[in-house]
Amino acid sequence: MAELALKIRLPSIFSAREYAEAGALMSYGDSLKIFYRRAASVVDKIIKGRKPGDLPVEQPTKFNFVINHKTAETLGITIPSSLYIFADEVIE
């Protein structure tokens, strides 16, 4: 989806950093790797007999803000320098 958004010159923001690596303008959330690891833990509990309805809803414990500077340049977007201060990672 990030590649398609870049192809049609549409700025995009996603919830996983892997999308920013793939060409999205920004991402704010956890990585898919961490998400899948947590999901595997939940599946393990269900396989061991816990009822899905009894399991608590889990929230991410860390949110990463990633800016893809290369995509911003490709789209002709100027990102304010004050926004870069809050970024956990900038993809050049």
N, CA, C and O of each residue as an XYZ file, in Angstrom:
368
protein
N       0.825     -1.192      0.000
C       0.000      0.000      0.000
C       0.865      1.251      0.000
O       0.539      2.243     -0.651
N       1.981      1.195      0.742
C       2.869      2.351      0.779
C       3.460      2.624     -0.598
O       3.597      3.779     -1.002
N       3.809      1.565     -1.317
C       4.355      1.735     -2.663
C       3.318      2.329     -3.606
O       3.643      3.174     -4.440
N       2.069      1.887     -3.474
C       0.992      2.425     -4.312
C       0.764      3.911     -4.013
O       0.606      4.716     -4.931
N       0.748      4.261     -2.747
C       0.560      5.664     -2.364
C       1.681      6.527     -2.935
O       1.436      7.637     -3.407
N       2.897      6.020     -2.893
C       4.035      6.766     -3.442
C       3.904      6.882     -4.964
O       4.196      7.928     -5.544
N       3.464      5.804     -5.596
C       3.313      5.804     -7.050
C       2.308      6.851     -7.520
O       2.518      7.496     -8.548
N       1.216      7.024     -6.771
C       0.206      8.016     -7.173
C       0.428      9.367     -6.478
O      -0.426     10.252     -6.519
N       1.594      9.499     -5.842
C       2.031     10.750     -5.206
C       1.080     11.199     -4.102
O       0.730     12.375     -4.007
N       0.673     10.256     -3.280
C      -0.234     10.515     -2.168
C       0.531     10.376     -0.852
O       1.006      9.282     -0.548
N       0.668     11.435     -0.067
C       1.327     11.310      1.233
C       0.549     10.324      2.111
O      -0.680     10.369      2.165
N       1.260      9.449      2.787
C       0.579      8.431      3.585
C       1.248      8.249      4.943
O       2.462      8.392      5.092
N       0.421      7.933      5.914
C       0.898      7.645      7.268
C       0.305      6.307      7.674
O      -0.897      6.083      7.528
N       1.141      5.427      8.179
C       0.721      4.093      8.589
C       1.085      3.851     10.049
O       1.764      4.658     10.683
N       0.616      2.721     10.562
C       0.829      2.427     11.980
C       2.044      1.544     12.253
O       2.325      1.248     13.414
N       2.759      1.122     11.244
C       3.934      0.268     11.457
C       5.122      0.832     10.693
O       4.982      1.322      9.572
N       6.282      0.754     11.310
C       7.488      1.351     10.724
C       7.874      0.717      9.391
O       8.500      1.374      8.558
N       7.518     -0.530      9.178
C       7.864     -1.202      7.929
C       7.246     -0.498      6.718
O       7.805     -0.538      5.621
N       6.103      0.141      6.917
C       5.487      0.896      5.815
C       6.321      2.128      5.464
O       6.448      2.476      4.290
N       6.881      2.777      6.459
C       7.761      3.920      6.182
C       9.003      3.455      5.432
O       9.505      4.159      4.556
N       9.492      2.281      5.773
C      10.631      1.727      5.043
C      10.270      1.428      3.591
O      11.119      1.508      2.703
N       8.994      1.080      3.355
C       8.535      0.726      2.017
C       8.162      1.948      1.174
O       7.864      1.803     -0.012
N       8.173      3.142      1.761
C       7.908      4.343      0.984
C       6.828      5.252      1.521
O       6.577      6.305      0.936
N       6.174      4.884      2.623
C       5.190      5.785      3.226
C       5.903      7.024      3.749
O       7.085      6.965      4.088
N       5.201      8.129      3.814
C       5.801      9.361      4.302
C       6.165      9.267      5.777
O       7.241      9.704      6.185
N       5.259      8.692      6.584
C       5.484      8.592      8.032
C       4.822      7.338      8.575
O       3.963      6.732      7.933
N       5.244      6.970      9.767
C       4.540      5.927     10.511
C       4.581      6.289     11.987
O       5.521      6.919     12.473
N       3.534      5.872     12.681
C       3.465      6.093     14.123
C       2.832      4.859     14.753
O       1.625      4.641     14.649
N       3.647      4.074     15.394
C       3.155      2.847     16.015
C       4.297      1.880     16.246
O       5.472      2.242     16.184
N       3.927      0.664     16.509
C       4.899     -0.381     16.776
C       5.329     -1.023     15.457
O       4.708     -0.785     14.422
N       6.379     -1.828     15.488
C       6.784     -2.536     14.281
C       5.946     -3.803     14.143
O       5.435     -4.330     15.131
N       5.811     -4.282     12.924
C       5.053     -5.506     12.682
C       5.697     -6.695     13.392
O       5.007     -7.607     13.847
N       7.012     -6.674     13.481
C       7.731     -7.757     14.162
C       7.268     -7.885     15.617
O       7.013     -8.992     16.090
N       7.162     -6.780     16.313
C       6.704     -6.787     17.702
C       5.231     -7.183     17.768
O       4.832     -7.936     18.656
N       4.426     -6.685     16.838
C       3.003     -7.030     16.800
C       2.814     -8.539     16.632
O       2.012     -9.146     17.342
N       3.544     -9.142     15.703
C       3.397    -10.580     15.467
C       3.882    -11.388     16.667
O       3.317    -12.436     16.981
N       4.909    -10.912     17.328
C       5.393    -11.608     18.526
C       4.318    -11.604     19.609
O       4.099    -12.624     20.261
N       3.641    -10.466     19.810
C       2.559    -10.400     20.805
C       1.380    -11.268     20.381
O       0.749    -11.916     21.216
N       1.083    -11.280     19.080
C      -0.017    -12.104     18.582
C       0.273    -13.581     18.799
O      -0.631    -14.343     19.142
N       1.512    -13.995     18.607
C       1.884    -15.393     18.832
C       1.673    -15.775     20.291
O       1.268    -16.899     20.584
N       1.941    -14.864     21.196
C       1.725    -15.118     22.619
C       0.242    -15.340     22.919
O      -0.113    -16.219     23.705
N      -0.612    -14.547     22.297
C      -2.061    -14.686     22.491
C      -2.539    -16.017     21.904
O      -3.325    -16.722     22.536
N      -2.075    -16.363     20.710
C      -2.454    -17.637     20.084
C      -2.016    -18.799     20.960
O      -2.755    -19.772     21.113
N      -0.829    -18.708     21.533
C      -0.333    -19.754     22.434
C      -1.275    -19.949     23.617
O      -1.564    -21.084     23.996
N      -1.750    -18.867     24.197
C      -2.678    -18.952     25.335
C      -3.990    -19.622     24.922
O      -4.547    -20.421     25.675
N      -4.476    -19.297     23.735
C      -5.724    -19.886     23.238
C      -5.543    -21.386     22.989
O      -6.408    -22.188     23.340
N      -4.426    -21.754     22.388
C      -4.145    -23.169     22.129
C      -4.066    -23.955     23.437
O      -4.446    -25.125     23.487
N      -3.575    -23.313     24.487
C      -3.452    -23.977     25.789
C      -4.760    -23.986     26.570
O      -4.791    -24.431     27.718
N      -5.866    -23.488     25.948
C      -7.169    -23.630     26.561
C      -7.852    -22.371     27.060
O      -9.000    -22.444     27.498
N      -7.200    -21.225     27.012
C      -7.857    -19.991     27.458
C      -8.898    -19.574     26.440
O      -8.706    -19.750     25.237
N      -9.983    -19.029     26.916
C     -11.032    -18.533     26.029
C     -10.620    -17.154     25.502
O     -10.194    -16.300     26.280
N     -10.741    -16.929     24.197
C     -10.354    -15.633     23.634
C     -11.054    -14.456     24.307
O     -10.449    -13.396     24.472
N     -12.306    -14.619     24.695
C     -13.053    -13.548     25.347
C     -12.550    -13.207     26.731
O     -12.845    -12.133     27.255
N     -11.782    -14.125     27.336
C     -11.239    -13.888     28.670
C      -9.881    -13.184     28.640
O      -9.389    -12.726     29.672
N      -9.285    -13.104     27.463
C      -7.961    -12.472     27.355
C      -8.106    -10.952     27.293
O      -9.012    -10.446     26.631
N      -7.235    -10.230     27.966
C      -7.326     -8.767     27.938
C      -6.898     -8.214     26.573
O      -6.098     -8.825     25.864
N      -7.439     -7.064     26.227
C      -7.014     -6.366     25.020
C      -5.667     -5.732     25.332
O      -5.516     -5.032     26.334
N      -4.702     -5.978     24.477
C      -3.361     -5.443     24.710
C      -3.146     -4.183     23.886
O      -3.522     -4.114     22.716
N      -2.548     -3.212     24.503
C      -2.181     -1.969     23.831
C      -0.674     -1.965     23.615
O       0.065     -2.529     24.421
N      -0.211     -1.341     22.546
C       1.246     -1.221     22.377
C       1.861     -0.472     23.559
O       1.258      0.450     24.108
N       3.050     -0.879     23.933
C       3.726     -0.219     25.050
C       4.654      0.890     24.570
O       5.070      1.741     25.356
N       4.978      0.879     23.276
C       5.860      1.905     22.737
C       5.375      2.290     21.341
O       5.011      1.431     20.537
N       5.376      3.567     21.073
C       5.026      4.068     19.757
C       6.264      4.723     19.162
O       6.891      5.571     19.798
N       6.613      4.334     17.951
C       7.751      4.915     17.257
C       7.254      5.811     16.133
O       6.389      5.424     15.347
N       7.812      7.011     16.068
C       7.467      7.964     15.014
C       8.607      7.970     14.013
O       9.731      8.351     14.342
N       8.315      7.545     12.784
C       9.337      7.441     11.744
C       8.945      8.351     10.583
O       7.800      8.340     10.134
N       9.902      9.133     10.107
C       9.696     10.014      8.953
C      10.596      9.526      7.827
O      11.787      9.290      8.032
N      10.024      9.377      6.644
C      10.799      8.999      5.474
C      11.117     10.280      4.698
O      10.301     10.775      3.921
N      12.307     10.794      4.927
C      12.742     12.051      4.306
C      12.844     11.915      2.785
O      12.539     12.851      2.046
N      13.273     10.746      2.336
C      13.397     10.499      0.898
C      12.033     10.609      0.213
O      11.928     11.185     -0.869
N      10.995     10.061      0.838
C       9.641     10.145      0.285
C       9.154     11.592      0.277
O       8.517     12.030     -0.681
N       9.451     12.326      1.338
C       9.050     13.729      1.399
C       9.652     14.510      0.237
O       8.973     15.323     -0.390
N      10.922     14.263     -0.045
C      11.571     14.943     -1.173
C      10.951     14.527     -2.504
O      10.737     15.361     -3.384
N      10.665     13.235     -2.646
C      10.055     12.737     -3.879
C       8.696     13.376     -4.123
O       8.353     13.694     -5.261
N       7.925     13.565     -3.061
C       6.591     14.155     -3.174
C       6.619     15.680     -3.194
O       5.588     16.314     -3.415
N       7.789     16.273     -2.964
C       7.906     17.724     -2.936
C       7.315     18.345     -1.681
O       6.851     19.485     -1.703
N       7.333     17.590     -0.583
C       6.768     18.059      0.685
C       7.893     18.530      1.593
O       8.904     17.846      1.751
N       7.713     19.689      2.182
C       8.668     20.193      3.161
C       8.131     19.891      4.553
O       7.081     20.392      4.953
N       8.858     19.077      5.267
C       8.465     18.737      6.633
C       9.138     19.725      7.567
O      10.355     19.898      7.504
N       8.374     20.376      8.432
C       8.967     21.359      9.350
C      10.049     20.719     10.227
O       9.902     19.591     10.698
N      11.122     21.455     10.430
C      12.219     20.924     11.249
C      11.761     20.614     12.665
O      12.331     19.742     13.320
N      10.748     21.308     13.144
C      10.247     21.044     14.496
C       9.632     19.642     14.596
O       9.588     19.068     15.684
N       9.160     19.091     13.482
C       8.592     17.744     13.494
C       9.690     16.688     13.571
O       9.492     15.623     14.155
N      10.839     16.981     12.986
C      11.963     16.041     13.030
C      12.457     15.823     14.461
O      13.004     14.766     14.778
N      12.268     16.800     15.305
C      12.700     16.680     16.711
C      11.977     15.541     17.396
O      12.556     14.858     18.240
N      10.722     15.326     17.046
C       9.923     14.291     17.690
C      10.109     12.911     17.077
O       9.650     11.920     17.646
N      10.774     12.825     15.928
C      10.935     11.551     15.247
C      11.905     10.645     15.995
O      12.957     11.089     16.452
N      11.543      9.378     16.114
C      12.440      8.379     16.682
C      13.459      7.927     15.636
O      14.563      7.494     15.965
N      13.060      8.041     14.370
C      13.942      7.632     13.278
C      13.589      8.433     12.044
O      12.420      8.724     11.790
N      14.617      8.790     11.273
C      14.429      9.471      9.990
C      15.114      8.623      8.934
O      16.308      8.337      9.022
N      14.336      8.225      7.933
C      14.886      7.428      6.838
C      15.375      8.387      5.774
O      14.603      9.164      5.212
N      16.665      8.322      5.506
C      17.274      9.203      4.507
C      17.186      8.505      3.198
O      17.633      9.039      2.183
